[in-house]
Amino acid sequence: MTDKNVNPDDDQADENRDDNVDERFADIVGDVDIDADQSATDSPAPEELSRESQLEALLAERTEDLQRLQAEYVNYKRRVDRDRALSRQSGVDKVITDLMPVLDSIAMARQHGEVEGGFKLVVDELEKVANNHGLTSFGEVGDVFDPNLHEALMQMPMEGVSVTSVSQVMQPGYKLGDRVLRPARVAVSDPDPNATSADESSQADGESAQANEDDETPRNE
């Protein structure tokens, strides 16, 4: 049974309207790739990857800066320590150099027996301070002459020496640690010919006595 109130033109308009909606929907979603959108949702966005790479590069750069700064600090500390040690040693050298003439005077006074009483206490303390800083004196009569340690000012023969030796000390030498601050000023003696002959005779006598002992040793047959 047909509804007499239904207008055929209205039905046609509704159908046309539905067709227009379908066409508009197809136009809207026609360029959209649903699978691509799903993949994009599952993987990080390019902006996020770029940000992460930037942070990693910045971290590596800051780490290198810190390592470089630490190396520079270590080198700086070494230079400061070395300069401080050199400065301290330079100060000690200057004081000891200025003190050597005083020690020379003390040595001369001691040779003449004038170091006694209260003056002796001062001398002892002064020499103690010098020794604490590594200062030592050298140069004695009878020492073998060493051009690295002795400055020969004159020749003075001395009996009984078989090698060039110190025969008199005019001024003692000084060392600071292993470093020579001043060589000892001395007189030297060439080897005594008589002492050389006596040494050779003694050596020959010793060899002869040893040979006689070997001859007298009983042999096992």
Secondary structure, 3 states (H helix, E strand, C coil): CCCCCCCHHHHHHHHHHHHHHHHHHHHHHCCCCHHHHHHHHHCCCHHHHHHHHHHHHHHHHHHHHHHHHHHHHHHHHHHHHHHHHHHHHHHHHHHHHHHHHHHHHHHHHHHCCCCCHHHHHHHHHHHHHHHHCCEEEECCCCCECCCCCEEEEEECCCCCCCCCEEEEEEECEEEECCEEEECEEEEEECCCHHHHHHHHHHHHHHHHHHHHHHHHCCCCC
